[in-house]
Amino acid sequence: MDEMIKSPGYWSRAWARFKAQRRAYVCLWLFVFCFVASLAAELISNDKPYIVHYQGQTYFPLLKDYPETTFGGDFPTPTDYLDPFIRAQLSTEGNWAIFPPNRYGANTLNYFASQPNPAPPSRDNWLGTDDKGRDLLARLLYGFRTSALFALALTITGSLLGMLIGGVQGYFGGRVDLFGQRLSEIWASLPELYLLIIFTAIFEPSLSLLLILMTLFGWMGLADYTRAEFLRNRNQEYVLAARAMGLSNWQIIRRHVLPNSLTPVLAFLPFRMGAAILALTSLDFLGLGVGLQTASLGELLAQGKANLDAWWISISTFAVLLGLMLMLVLIGEGLRNALDPRAH
């Protein structure tokens, strides 16, 4: 007896449709590659070597700070591995060091630079430096990580909160829905930007503060989508059958309504990430975002505006931001087409 051929499930078919869209599929892997590279930024761009072998001893500067006296210096301060004296010490016979591809961290100041800051692209600084002398490639790499992690965290927290509120409104309907809608309208009328300015003036700017404030206002758009899907699905025959079988409301939501309401939610996620990145970049550009020591794309754009003759700052930052947004938009469009059965 011939075995029955198992039909692929909904998510398998959706993934196959997504892979068929070449641009979206390539952008997804490109974004994953850039994101993973940014997570390993300390291994790619750092002013400390991976390993140092000096006078028969082996050191690991990435894991521990060593005083300058360890390598023949005069002061017990942390070693500056860009110092020409230290570099000469490490290059003498029998001594060696292995450095990252880019020898600058996000906040590294090269006190031994040969050009005034901001300096154009050179052999030492591949994309140039900013107005404080920090390596632009390192700032972009660490800034990409800051933007991506913030967008991912804001998307997750805002989506969970929006799905919870919208799902409760849509499933129970009636007075619960009416009361929730009125509360949402009142909450949406609050001036988000003014609140951000006030809290930034009171507290020290940080990613955690921005994440909390923007989560409190970022759930409303997704809540409307979730509410509409729950309103549509709660009266479907499979839900009525589940109620007749005696399943609780939580079991019906978890097993039946929620899985069948995820399609617009998932398709919306890349666009939410893009909106979060633009919001963080805009706030940093206005000086309302993260602190000055944290690498960010908005802070680099503000530097480009303040130093119009330093064209390399604006062009490189704009290229990174444009590439990041383009990848997310193409991924979002591909995901939307793959999850929408009416498009096939």
QUIDAZI-V222294 format. One record per helix or strand of 2 or more residues. SS is the DSSP state (hx for helix, st for strand). FROM is the first residue (numbers start at 0). LEN is the number of residues. If there is no record, write none. Layout:
ss=SS from=FROM len=LEN
ss=SS from=FROM len=LEN
This chain:
ss=hx from=9 len=11
ss=hx from=21 len=18
ss=hx from=40 len=4
ss=st from=50 len=4
ss=st from=56 len=3
ss=hx from=67 len=4
ss=hx from=83 len=7
ss=st from=95 len=3
ss=hx from=135 len=37
ss=hx from=173 len=15
ss=hx from=191 len=11
ss=hx from=206 len=12
ss=hx from=219 len=14
ss=hx from=236 len=8
ss=hx from=248 len=9
ss=hx from=258 len=27
ss=hx from=296 len=10
ss=hx from=310 len=29
ss=hx from=340 len=3
